[in-house]
Each structure stands twice: as structure tokens, then as C-alpha cells.
Amino acid sequence: MTVDKKTNKKAIKKDASNIERLRIRVRAYEHKILDVSVKQIIDTAFRYDAQVRGPVPLPTEIKKYTVNRSTFVNKDAREQFEMRVHKRLIEILHPTPKVIEALTNINLPSGVSIDVKMI
């Protein structure tokens, strides 16, 4: 707590490092399944009155592979394949133990991976 000399008022400085956040990164190959699972996570957080930021769409990761069609000849004949990984970011501010327990018990569709970090 500091005192401003001009106005003689007490000001409380908020330290951003003390804020607890639960950062959830959700990844999937299909964007429709990803959006359904993100909605399910947000609904669970709102059920326990948690403050939610997001979902923030992150850049889609595109991996491209080029393969020869034949084994020995025709180097000009090639096929190209690509894999797209769609990502979303959700932040839950000041998570309570009930929120964390509810999020660990969620059943999400297959093909959806989640990374959770406490900040």
C-alpha cells in the first residue's frame, strides 16, 4: 500500500504475479469436435461461477508431406498430404478446487488433447 503525496489518498497496487490462472490449451484435428469440447469446458467452468477468458483461436498448425507416387521412376509424379491441427486457448481466473475437480472429470471426445498449466 502506498500513499499518493498530491491527493493524500491510499492506493493499493495490484500485483499481476499473484493472480492465479488455469491456462487450458485444447488441440484437435477436426475443428467441429474441438468447438464442442471447448463449449463443454466453458459450460463446466460457468456452472461453478468461474471467471473465463476465451476461447481464443490460436493459429492452425499445418504440416505438409510430399510423397512420390511410384517407387523408382516418375519423379515428377508426386502426391501432397497435409495435416491441420486446430488449437484454442481458455483461461480460468482464480479457479476453486471444485472447478479443477469438475474439469478433471470431463469426458471429451477422442482426438482432443488438452494441456493444463497453473500460472
Buried (B, 14 or more C-beta within 10 A) or exposed (E): EEEEEEEEEEEEEEEEEEEEBBBBBBBBEEBEBBBBBBEBBBEBBEEBEBEBEBBEBBEEEEEEEEEEEEEEEEEEEEEEEEEEBBBBBBBBEEBEEEBBEBBEEEEBEEEBEBEBEEE
